[in-house]
Amino acid sequence: MQLICDKQLLVDAVANVSRAVSSKNTLAALEGVFLRAKNNTLSLTGYDLELAISTEIEADVREAGEIVLSARIFLDMIRRMPSEQISISSDAKMLTLVKGSMTEYTILGLPASEYPELPGVSETTELSIPQAALKNMISQTLFAIAVSDSKPVHTGSLFDIKGGELCLVSVDGYRLALRREKVAFDETLSFIVPGKSLSEVSKLLRDEEGDVELGVARRHIIFRTGSYRIVSRLLEGEFLDYRAAIPEGGATTVKIGTRDLISAIDRASLLISDNIKSPLRMKFEEGLIKISCSTAIGKAYDEIRCEQSGDDVEIGFNSRYMLDALKASEGDEIRVLINGPLSPIKLMPVEGDAFVFLVLPVRLKSE
């Protein structure tokens, strides 16, 4: 194999496909990036048996070929190159010369035959979503994905499409995040994508015009955006019935500035840490939100004004879970709806229901 290509194009491509490379794998080839040079194109792939990221860049291919190079070492090499052009050549013994200007490295690669074959994805259902919208939907729901494997299906997000509307839902047993968006798709479709895959997809999406194409098969999904192709396995199992989990209405409804509430909770939770865990108390009373906390090292109190309708109520909650939800919300103001001290706190936009966040309450002890 022998080729010359633009340094920055190569660095960006290797860095992005390396997101799917596992640093701890029993197969040595999976710690590398697969390179294939052919027809003045260099194809690059990273794969960890669950997620694959592939792309192509232009290259002056003098001799076609393919090889697997250590992702970490190769990326460090090309980043340090002082020239704008990089040449790569390898021989039959997989000895690879990476050269830029007067700088050159020689490393030993692995034969392409040792690289696992990517899953074949056929008979897909195709749909497209504006990439800026999907990026936003992922960022607003990723925080609520379960970290524990106690229920593996909840380590991913549910894509639920019905009646031309996509609902993206994440849940971890303590909170729920839902984001809605209209899509040009009339069928009913439901599938669950692992959180790690969605995180990597989001990093490749841009806040600009253009669609991301989705191809959904029985066990896998393909995301196509720009020159990138991301293949991920799908999770199997029964996802939470999120529609039944979201309470209707609210005996107490509050409208408040999002940033004001974030700041107040942040101040009141100063005495809480990973070692000192205590719920925050939030008391809604006559147009005031009174936030307090009591831990082994002291007490905190803060209050802010709000627009309140309905009953007065006091509720306890995990401050980090509440802050995650508030920071993921859109708009300068937010609606807070509560149906009593043991009902989930529901966060929604002031108008409409483009997003819904639930945070389960913590039972309070009397002080």
Secondary structure by P-SEA (a helix, b strand, c coil): ccccccaaaaaaaaaaaacccccccccccccbbbbbbcccbbbbbbbcccbbbbbcccccccccccccccaaaaaaaaaaccccbbbbbbcccccccccccccbbbbbbbccccccccccccccccccccaaaaaaaaaacccccccccccccccbbbbcccccbbbbbbbcccbbbbbbbbccccbbbbbcccaaaaaaaaaaccccbbbbbbbbcccbbbbbcccbbbbbbbbbcccccccccccccccbbbbbcaaaaaaaaaaaaccccccbbbbbbbbbcccbbbbbcccccbbbbbbbbbbcccccbbbbbcaaaaaaaaaaccccbbbbbbccccccbbbbccccccbbbbbbbcccccc
